[in-house]
Amino acid sequence: MGSKLLNENALILYMKDLKDGQIAEIIDTRYYTGTLIQRYKGECVSIGERAGLGFANIKLNTLAIRILENGELITIFNNR
């Protein structure tokens, strides 16, 4: 699944900075750019990806992310 967020003016943080339940987009890696994630306890679950593509033990994870804001619109594509 691909996604395109329609608001690109947001604060850049690290994955380890996410709070439980927050949803974000990974922005700084060749392999995961554009992947939507949601923090669940000490892990991040990849939204719309197959099982096993999440991130465990994220307290040291420094991938750059952009937290989705309230009311933000997302265009989903390749959702098969």
C-alpha positions as CSV (number, residue, x, y, z in Angstrom):
1,M,0.0,0.0,0.0
2,G,1.2,3.5,-0.7
3,S,0.1,6.7,0.8
4,K,0.5,10.4,0.2
5,L,-0.2,12.9,2.9
6,L,-1.6,16.2,1.9
7,N,-0.1,18.3,4.7
8,E,3.7,18.5,4.5
9,N,4.2,21.3,7.1
10,A,4.9,19.4,10.2
11,L,7.5,18.8,12.9
12,I,10.1,16.1,12.2
13,L,10.8,13.8,15.1
14,Y,12.4,10.4,15.7
15,M,10.3,7.2,15.9
16,K,11.4,6.8,19.5
17,D,9.5,10.0,20.3
18,L,6.1,8.7,19.3
19,K,3.5,8.4,22.1
20,D,1.3,5.3,22.4
21,G,-1.4,5.4,19.7
22,Q,0.1,8.2,17.6
23,I,0.2,7.7,13.8
24,A,3.1,8.9,11.7
25,E,4.8,8.7,8.3
26,I,8.5,7.5,8.0
27,I,10.4,10.1,6.0
28,D,14.1,9.4,6.0
29,T,14.9,6.0,4.7
30,R,15.3,4.5,1.3
31,Y,13.3,1.4,2.1
32,Y,10.5,2.7,4.4
33,T,9.8,6.3,3.2
34,G,6.1,6.9,3.1
35,T,5.3,4.0,5.4
36,L,2.5,4.8,7.9
37,I,3.1,3.5,11.4
38,Q,1.3,3.6,14.7
39,R,2.9,3.2,18.1
40,Y,1.6,0.4,20.2
41,K,3.4,0.1,23.6
42,G,7.1,-0.4,22.8
43,E,6.6,-1.2,19.1
44,C,5.4,0.5,15.9
45,V,3.0,-1.3,13.6
46,S,3.2,-0.7,9.9
47,I,-0.3,0.3,8.6
48,G,-1.4,-1.5,5.4
49,E,1.7,-3.7,5.2
50,R,2.0,-7.4,5.6
51,A,2.7,-9.0,9.0
52,G,6.3,-8.7,10.1
53,L,7.0,-5.2,8.7
54,G,6.7,-3.4,12.0
55,F,9.4,-2.2,14.3
56,A,10.1,-3.8,17.7
57,N,11.7,-2.1,20.8
58,I,11.6,1.4,19.3
59,K,13.1,3.2,22.3
60,L,16.4,3.5,20.4
61,N,15.0,3.9,16.9
62,T,16.1,7.1,15.3
63,L,14.3,6.9,11.9
64,A,12.9,10.4,11.1
65,I,9.1,10.5,11.2
66,R,6.3,13.1,10.7
67,I,3.4,12.8,13.1
68,L,0.0,13.0,11.4
69,E,-2.1,16.0,12.6
70,N,-5.7,16.1,13.5
71,G,-7.9,16.4,10.4
72,E,-5.0,15.6,8.0
73,L,-6.0,14.0,4.7
74,I,-4.3,10.9,3.2
75,T,-4.6,9.5,-0.3
76,I,-4.2,5.7,-0.4
77,F,-3.0,3.9,-3.5
78,N,-2.0,0.4,-4.4
79,N,-4.2,-1.0,-1.7
80,R,-4.5,-4.6,-3.0
